[in-house]
């Protein structure tokens, strides 16, 4: 069974640009969650999508957005990039029913110059 | 707000020794407590979890204990091996699906 796939793995952007990251969950999983990981703040929850609807949202500005498609694949977008957005962005999938195990991808490492 | 404190931030042990990592959570409604292991360049991987109706759970060399009254939970690794070296994260949640509140992580180093 294939794991969670995130693309791209690495990317470099400049301030003011926007970026889109993609996540393909494990087959059969309907929930996709996104996390930001930085050395200073650790792992912070961005948002969760379940059946194409945002089910939960963390405390991030509106520049961070996401969506989920009918095949459960998800994308997140960050607009007007700031230096502080440099981080590892992790996607996790789960069945979505109740509270259960999250399966993480290897992340997309974003560097903002 | 919701918060999870994790200690220590770094831990160095000799191969064969035990390692203990402790976490405290703030939301008394939390009912699911997973532990993740993250190796360099990889995403976090679930190694064990416990729910609020259980006080202890064990899986081979790994065990987790939960004290709901004190809002503490701990990870115990016995007979540590060099391949246990990684960053370990505790987390807590309150039936919120994919939303986990993570601790700051513990970098475990097991010296051969």
Interface residues (C-beta under 8 A of the other chain):
Chain A: X4 X31 X32 X33 X42 X43 X44 X45 X48 X50 X55 X56 X58 X90 X92 X94 X96 X98 X99 X101 X102 X103 X104 X105 X106 X107
Chain B: X31 X32 X34 X36 X41 X42 X43 X44 X45 X46 X49 X89 X91 X93 X95 X96 X97 X98 X99 X100 X101 X102 X103 X104 X105
